[in-house]
Amino acid sequence: MVARVCLIAPYEDLSEVARSVGGDFDFDVTTANLEDALALLPRLEAEGRQVLISRGKTAQLLRQHTSLPVIDIRISAYDALAVLADLVGQPCRVAIVGHAEVMRHCKRIADQLGISAYAILFDQVEALEYERLQDVVRERLARDPIDVMIGDTIPLSRFSHLCDRFRLISSGPDSVREALESAMALLAAIDRERANRDHLCTVLDMFEKAVFSLDADGRITHANRTASSLFRKSRAEMMGMRIETVDPALVIAHDTIADGIWEVGQVVETAQGRMVSYLYPIAEDVGVRSMVLALERVERIYTIEQKIRHQEQQKSRFTAHHRLDGYVTSEPEMQARLDLLKRYARTDATVLITGESGTGKELLAQGIHNASPRVQGPFVAVNCGALPPTLLESELFGYVEGAFTGAARKGKKGLFELAHHGTLFLDEIGELDKSLQTRLLRVIQERELMRLGAEHAIPIDVRLVAATNQDLEAMVAAGSFRQDLYYRLAVLEFETLPLRERPRDIVPSALLLLRKFARLHHSVAVDLDPDLRRLLAGHDWPGNFRQLSNVIERIAIIASSAMVDLDGVAPALKELRRAPRRGTASDDDPLGGSMDDIRRRAVARVMQDEKGSKTRTARRLGVDRTTLNRWLKDAGESVGDDG
């Protein structure tokens, strides 16, 4: 295997010097004069040489005829001293002849040593001009006779016969060693550059965009694998090709080269379809620009956008946005309950949230998650009443490939797995099918699940929060809800209060909702006038906060002034005006008066029918004992034990 560095010595002595000092370097040496050195070039390039070394005119000529780097063997001051030293103090006349670039410093050293000398120096000349130079030298020697001529290899071959004593200024070991060290350093730099280039090419080949590098003329200097595949041309075929030859639509690159302005997102119609182009000019010191052109199919951008949207949706889907500290209430009873719920949140125990629809049970569940040690984990919510049992089972527990007809090819994680290290909120837990109740109970007890169709259990670490607007105790008594599951869910219980039992919260909540919807719908509404506030505060709100939110959104849309009054938003208040207002009605009118009056009469009548048994009364009314006791207390009745 040939060495990557080759030293071309213009004379044999230099070859010997190179061999004597080159033991630590991997290089080859060949001896060749000026003309022979040029003849060697094709063979040296074909052999894969990467760095050449020579000296003087030979080095200059090689550099002009090859793209390979050529290192000069300098003629140092020590080399000049070596050839001049024994002439010091001698009664002789010296002529220093040769290329100015090589020999100029030799004349300075001769002068410093007190040697009588003159110089005949010339710049680069063609071979045919040496005959003319020979005449110039001969004429000068005739005018100014000399004893000694000192020169480099060109005077040695062309002019040495004009003087009896010719001394060749040779490159010594130090100069040769310095040139070899420079060559090896350059070789190492070439290797690093090649490694970096190969790395960059590998990186570019990983891109799914087609990437071209263009020179100032718009010719391709690099193309990645995608570009080759997309335009159905080999990279070797495209090298040096003008970019518009690859596809006429890519002529747009010339504008970027000319004006140096970035252009991102322009759609071009190519023979391979519609593509988005990215044009990046690269400014050079001399003002000439090269550039990078990247292309991407429009269809792929649509696909990426859909993936990003899906990922963002998944991320937001499993995030709890509400906090317990942000829950609005001025009611002492609700504040006390929230303080208790904050203590619940700091534990890992299962929480059962009960209360009427629209009282914010999911908001409270999110608040529990955000106040818990699992806040950095996912919050996954599912409405157990919104899906049929078979579909809910696969959503909760997941399935493996082939578990049923239509199953995804790679299977699917269930919500329990997605909630790992986080919180799973089971809303409307009372709607859960009996068979699913059994599976859920096992998962809670064992802390592991089996996907549908699977043979192995998967351990899970999930905190459960459940919610219902039904009386689970009554459902247990009726046999529609498993008692053991109820006890697993109701480790910690929390009952929300309906809005009618939180009169102080109606107006503050309405104002918060008004400003929210005003921003959403670009409404001018800012505040509610006293009459409208009284109307809202006096309503029973059977739909609780959900109903209040709907009414306030309509008000924000209809309002035409910052201070909203009754007359200005009358169409939004029809349901409030139709509803019975709080007040007293006679017992002869069972539906008269407020909701509290209706409830008081209903509770009294059922208690009478059940002979004072609160257990049976609660079951008939569809509420739990705690709620019944609160209703009796509000009505001023005794809340003692059953008789």
C-alpha angles and dihedrals in degrees: 000000000000120000116253091230122063125187114207109201117200090208135028097244089062090053089054092049090050092051091048095054100031102079092111094049134073105228143118127235128212130173117225136149122228099282095039091051091059091048089054095056100087091051093047092050092047090052090058099250110170105187130031127200126199140131143244120342092353091060091047093051094047090052090055094054105040139051090218116105113256121206118208122227098220123220099231131203088256090057090052091047091051093058095040103039100091092048094064110116093006119131094238139119119230132199117200108204131181148067112342093227091057104034106033095093090048089064091051092052092048089053091049090051091052094245115152102239144144130196134231103193129172136181126230112320135177120251093254091058094064091082089058091046090051089060090049091052093045091052092049093049090050091055096040109028117207139197099208134027118203120192149133128261097293095057088043091060099033110031110018092098088064092069131043093219116048122171121196114216101226132198109245129217094270093055092048092048091050091052091049092050090050090050092051091047089051091048090052089050090050090052091050092048091049091049091049091047092048090048091050091048090051091050092048090048089058091059117099088211120089106246126195129181112208133191125223091279093053093254119145115254096168138010126184127226094264091054090052092048096043096050095034097234129118117247091240089054092052097047109112092006117132109250095238088058088065089053127344091226090065091070085100087084091075091064090056092048090050101046101025093224122142114241118192127175102016111151116224129189107228130176086256094055138272113330137181112232130212114195119190118180119208113210118216127205092249092052097251110126133215122184150195120236120195126185132192131182113252090226091058092054089053089051092049091048091053091050092050092049091049092050092048090048091050090048094050090041091064097042127099110221102180130076132200090235089060094055108117116226138134094179112112091214093054092044090054090050092050090052088055091047091054088057089049090051094058090061129069095231123124114262126207114202115198132182144102124308115276097028095115102259094155091048088055090048090053089048090053090053094048092049093048133086086253094066092117091055129079124283108214121186130190132177106224092199096052098069133053113253097255093051093043090053093056091044093052101040104022127219142242127239112290094013090133141348109293095020114151113264094243096035123240139259116242126228091260090060092044089054093053110144088007141068130292114203115202107195121195090015089171089071092062114124116246093244091051089049087061093050092046091051091054093049091051092048099042099033089223137088141197120224117231108279093011127129100202132061122238118215115230135191107204135147114218126217116178131187136192141166091207131088101254092185090059090046089052089051090049091050096241095110127046112249094212091052091049091055091048091052098041097058086122119017128199125182120200120216120237117242093250088063090052102057092157090061098053100081097038090049091047091053093050090049092046093056091045094052093040089060091045095050097030091243125166092222114125109152144014122238120237095259092053090047091052091049092052093045092050096053121099095221100210088183090052118202093347091059092043090052092052093049094048092048089055090048091051091051096046098040116108099183137049092244106055116212133188097255093049094058102029094132089060093054104054095110091050093051092048094049120091113261123229110274144103124295131180119262087241089072105060093186097042125109128016129333089260090056092049091048093047092053092045093050092047092050094048091045088053092049091049092047093243097309107146093191092059092039092054091047092052092047092048096237135110125257092256092058092045091051090051092051091050091048091050089051092050094249127139116269097197126130123295115281 
